[in-house]
Amino acid sequence: MQGDCTHPRTEFLARRDGVDYLRCLDCDQVLEADDLESVPAVDEDRDLDR
């Protein structure tokens, strides 16, 4: 297991009892979606005003 991986690329594996499970495409670790830090969403409305 690679301790330095930040899991930037994941794929959805399954949902069980309300928990989403993801697999990191870089290190192959299986994670609970809640364990990953939330990524700030892009404000698309702001970007369209340009």
C-alpha positions in Angstrom: 0.0 0.0 0.0 1.3 3.4 -0.9 1.1 5.9 1.9 1.8 9.0 -0.3 -1.2 8.5 -2.6 -3.8 11.2 -2.4 -6.3 9.2 -4.5 -6.9 11.8 -7.2 -8.5 9.2 -9.6 -11.2 6.9 -8.3 -13.9 4.7 -9.6 -17.2 3.8 -7.9 -17.3 0.1 -6.8 -20.5 -0.3 -4.7 -22.9 1.1 -2.2 -23.8 -0.9 0.9 -25.9 0.3 3.8 -25.7 3.9 2.6 -21.9 3.9 2.3 -20.2 4.4 -1.1 -17.0 2.4 -1.8 -14.4 3.7 -4.2 -11.2 2.2 -5.7 -8.2 4.4 -6.3 -7.0 3.9 -9.9 -3.4 4.8 -8.9 -2.7 2.7 -5.8 -5.7 0.2 -6.0 -6.8 0.9 -2.4 -10.5 0.5 -1.6 -11.9 3.5 0.3 -15.1 4.7 1.8 -16.2 7.9 -0.1 -16.6 9.7 3.2 -12.9 9.1 4.0 -11.8 11.3 1.1 -11.5 15.1 1.6 -14.2 16.9 -0.1 -13.0 18.8 -3.2 -14.3 22.4 -3.7 -16.8 22.5 -6.5 -16.3 24.8 -9.4 -18.8 27.7 -9.4 -20.0 27.3 -13.0 -22.3 30.3 -12.8 -19.4 32.6 -12.0 -17.3 31.1 -14.8 -20.1 31.7 -17.3 -20.1 35.5 -16.5 -16.7 36.0 -18.1 
